[in-house]
Amino acid sequence: MKKLKYIILLYGMISFTAIWAEDDLKNEFNPLLTGVPSLTIAPDARGGSLGDAGVATDPDMASQYWNPAKYAFAYSKAGLQLSYTPWLRQLVNDIYLAYLSGYYKLGSEDRHALGASLRYFSIGEITMTGDNPGEYMGTISPYEMALDLSYSLKLSEKFSGAVAFRFIYSDLGTGYTGSTADLRPGSSFGVDIAGFYSSYVMMGRDECLLGLGFNISNIGPKISYDGGNTANFLPTNFRLGASFLFPLDDYNTLSLNLDANKLLVPTPPNTQGITNSYEIDSIRNEYKAISPISGIFRSFVDAPGGVKEEFQEISWSLGAEYSYDQKFFVRGGYFYEHPNKGNRQYFSFGAGFKLNVFQLDAAYLVSTVPSNPLDQTLRFSLIFDMDGLKGLVR
């Protein structure tokens, strides 16, 4: 039992608002719980400042996370991005997400692109104590990481598709010799399937850019921390969105972006009101036996609250980006998650400045719900454009 509580504690440090909301929402609170929840954290400053929207925005270096199919429409031949996010700084100062991503377009026709990324999420140093007050049991430094590779192909002048393969590794307590010593590092793999549509449309006399995108990410087997005795679903996610960019004049543009997200994992069963322990165990064991692929299809129809609760499991991201001459950017957004499903609700703001070779982006999160440890979260991204670098060398 201590091992289970320990894992829940670590997951709570990653998605803390869900735990804090439980006392207020009581019987109606039923969030979707998965393994490796750090995979759902937006890694870059641009997407973070747009309220975590990015599946249909114009291509950038972080498209590997949002929608790798966008790389086929990228303007530059290659690019690289390094992002850093201090996490839960309201509570601790040693949890962070580091993210390195980039792409390279193949051939002279610019129809193919390879993308890759490395994600490292440090959960900091945790001091373990025993049951007796002041009993010191050692320290651990848990972390989660993912390495992935994608291939995107422009199937027509307006549509591209992509597939990504991801290796996932999660170490929640290796080296600890206390009551959680039977914890082992967990590993799994995931697959992403994505598509992107981009087309110019006329709005009055102006030529505007319409983007539509989807990304089904982290399709793969469950991850286990005890040799397979128990296992957790990966955060398989369906992201669908649209973007509309229109010119204000020759130098100024404005884009509006909307994303909808739904975790494709089964809703945990509701055992409240059931007093028979055998019946409760039977319901929970049936839930644990669901396969990942079966869980994807069941996730649309299995909520105890019916259609109403299914819609509550959809989170929304709305963002706007203003650009001056594609060199200076101001962004803002809003993220909404239903109170019964985690209660993450916040505004986000950001800005960016681009030179020939590099671009610097920053984002800031402001929570709209009380006692949210995600409040005042910062993100930073440094982007390198390889075409610009070649221009300086010549």
Stockholm file with secondary structure:
# STOCKHOLM 1.0

chainA/1-394         MKKLKYIILLYGMISFTAIWAEDDLKNEFNPLLTGVPSLTIAPDARGGSLGDAGVATDPDMASQYWNPAKYAFAYSKAGLQLSYTPWLRQLVNDIYLAYLSGYYKLGSEDRHALGASLRYFSIGEITMTGDNPGEYMGTISPYEMALDLSYSLKLSEKFSGAVAFRFIYSDLGTGYTGSTADLRPGSSFGVDIAGFYSSYVMMGRDECLLGLGFNISNIGPKISYDGGNTANFLPTNFRLGASFLFPLDDYNTLSLNLDANKLLVPTPPNTQGITNSYEIDSIRNEYKAISPISGIFRSFVDAPGGVKEEFQEISWSLGAEYSYDQKFFVRGGYFYEHPNKGNRQYFSFGAGFKLNVFQLDAAYLVSTVPSNPLDQTLRFSLIFDMDGLKGLVR
#=GR chainA/1-394 SS CHHHHHHHHHHHHHSHHHHHTHHHHGGGCCCCCCSCGGGGSCCSHHHHHTTSCCSSSSCCTTHHHHCGGGGGGCSSSEEEEEEEEECCTTTCSSCEEEEEEEEEEESSSCCEEEEEEEEEEECCCEEEECSSTTCEEEEECCEEEEEEEEEEEECSSSEEEEEEEEEEEEESCTTCCSTTTTCCCEEEEEEEEEEEEEEEEEETTEEEEEEEEEEEEEESCCBCSSTTSSCBCCCCEEEEEEEEEEESSSSEEEEEEEEEEEECSCCCCCCTTCCCHHHHHHHHHHHHTCCHHHHHHHTTTCCTTTHHHHHHTEEEEEEEEEEETTTEEEEEEEEECCGGGTCCEEEEEEEEEECSSEEEEEEEEEESSTTCTTTTCEEEEEEEEHHHHHHHHC
#=GC SS_cons         CHHHHHHHHHHHHHSHHHHHTHHHHGGGCCCCCCSCGGGGSCCSHHHHHTTSCCSSSSCCTTHHHHCGGGGGGCSSSEEEEEEEEECCTTTCSSCEEEEEEEEEEESSSCCEEEEEEEEEEECCCEEEECSSTTCEEEEECCEEEEEEEEEEEECSSSEEEEEEEEEEEEESCTTCCSTTTTCCCEEEEEEEEEEEEEEEEEETTEEEEEEEEEEEEEESCCBCSSTTSSCBCCCCEEEEEEEEEEESSSSEEEEEEEEEEEECSCCCCCCTTCCCHHHHHHHHHHHHTCCHHHHHHHTTTCCTTTHHHHHHTEEEEEEEEEEETTTEEEEEEEEECCGGGTCCEEEEEEEEEECSSEEEEEEEEEESSTTCTTTTCEEEEEEEEHHHHHHHHC
//
